Amino acid sequence: MSQVNEKELREKHLVQVRTLCQQISSAISAIERSDLGQLRASVAAQETLCQEINSSDWEYPALSSSKLPTSEQSTLIEEIRALAQLNRLYGAVLRRSQRSCSLIANLYHNFGRIYGKDRSPVEHHTWSCEG
């Protein structure tokens, strides 16, 4: 593979990693705002990006490899670390939101059991005035 082609693949990969970071940040923000539409769009974009990254022809060189210039190597390491940190944060947010959703579902379930029961019809009162 030519040097130009390898460089293009590295740059494309770096852009994909950065875009994935942006999509994860967008998903976290959507969860915070309870924006289901944005969350769905962000998750779909993440799936697409992950498929593209996994099917890429670019191979991850060993970090000690001399194939990458030092500046590119440090940039790649920084981006991968940022992505790993975002993934940990995203996982924590998803776990917390799952607990919150479970709490809300339980509240609604209990509310339905208490107030959703068929009650006996209210007795009809007749009002009378005595004079």
C-alpha positions in Angstrom: 0.0 0.0 0.0 1.4 3.4 -0.9 2.4 6.0 1.7 -0.2 8.4 0.4 -3.0 5.8 0.7 -1.9 4.8 4.2 -1.9 8.4 5.3 -5.4 8.9 3.8 -6.6 5.8 5.7 -5.0 7.1 9.0 -6.6 10.5 8.5 -10.0 8.9 7.7 -9.7 6.7 10.8 -8.9 9.7 13.0 -11.9 11.6 11.6 -14.1 8.6 12.3 -12.8 8.3 15.9 -13.4 12.0 16.5 -16.9 11.8 15.0 -17.7 8.8 17.2 -16.6 10.9 20.2 -19.0 13.7 19.1 -21.8 11.2 18.6 -21.3 9.7 22.1 -21.3 13.2 23.6 -24.5 14.0 21.7 -26.1 10.9 23.0 -25.1 11.8 26.6 -26.6 15.2 26.1 -29.8 13.7 24.6 -30.2 11.5 27.7 -29.7 14.5 30.0 -32.4 16.4 28.1 -34.7 13.3 27.6 -34.6 13.9 23.9 -35.5 10.5 22.5 -35.3 11.6 18.9 -31.8 12.9 19.2 -30.7 9.8 21.2 -32.0 7.5 18.5 -30.2 9.5 15.8 -27.0 9.5 17.7 -27.1 5.8 18.4 -27.8 5.1 14.7 -24.8 7.3 13.8 -22.7 5.5 16.4 -23.6 2.1 14.9 -22.7 3.2 11.4 -19.4 4.7 12.5 -18.5 1.5 14.5 -19.3 -0.6 11.4 -17.1 1.6 9.2 -14.3 1.6 11.7 -14.4 -2.2 12.1 -14.6 -2.8 8.3 -11.8 -0.4 7.6 -8.7 -1.5 5.7 -6.5 0.5 8.1 -4.7 -1.7 10.6 -3.8 -0.4 14.0 0.0 -0.2 14.2 1.8 -1.0 17.4 2.2 2.1 19.4 5.9 1.7 19.4 5.9 1.2 15.6 8.0 3.5 13.5 5.3 3.5 10.9 3.6 6.5 12.4 5.3 9.9 12.9 5.5 10.9 16.5 2.9 13.7 16.2 0.4 11.4 14.5 1.1 8.7 17.0 0.4 11.0 20.0 -2.7 12.5 18.3 -4.1 9.0 17.7 -3.3 7.9 21.3 -5.0 11.1 22.7 -8.1 10.5 20.6 -8.3 6.8 21.5 -7.9 7.7 25.2 -10.7 10.4 24.9 -12.9 7.8 23.2 -12.2 5.3 26.0 -13.0 7.9 28.6 -16.3 8.9 26.9 -17.2 5.2 26.6 -16.8 4.8 30.4 -18.9 8.0 31.0 -21.5 6.8 28.5 -21.8 3.5 30.3 -22.2 5.2 33.6 -24.9 7.5 32.3 -26.8 4.6 30.7 -26.7 2.6 34.0 -28.0 5.6 35.9 -30.7 6.3 33.4 -31.7 2.6 33.4 -32.2 2.8 37.2 -34.2 6.0 36.8 -36.4 4.5 34.2 -36.9 1.4 36.4 -37.9 3.7 39.3 -40.4 5.6 37.2 -41.8 2.4 35.8 -42.3 1.0 39.3 -43.9 4.2 40.5 -46.4 4.1 37.6 -47.0 0.4 38.2 -47.7 1.0 41.9 -49.8 4.1 41.1 -51.9 1.9 38.7 -52.4 -0.8 41.3 -53.5 1.7 43.9 -55.7 4.0 41.9 -56.6 1.8 38.9 -58.8 -0.6 40.9 -62.4 -0.7 40.1 -64.1 0.9 43.0 -67.7 0.5 44.0 -69.9 3.1 42.5 -70.4 6.2 44.6 -73.7 6.1 46.4 -76.1 8.5 45.0 -77.2 11.0 47.6 -80.3 12.9 47.4 -80.4 16.3 48.9 -83.4 17.5 50.7 -84.2 20.7 52.3 -86.4 20.6 55.3 -88.2 23.7 56.2 
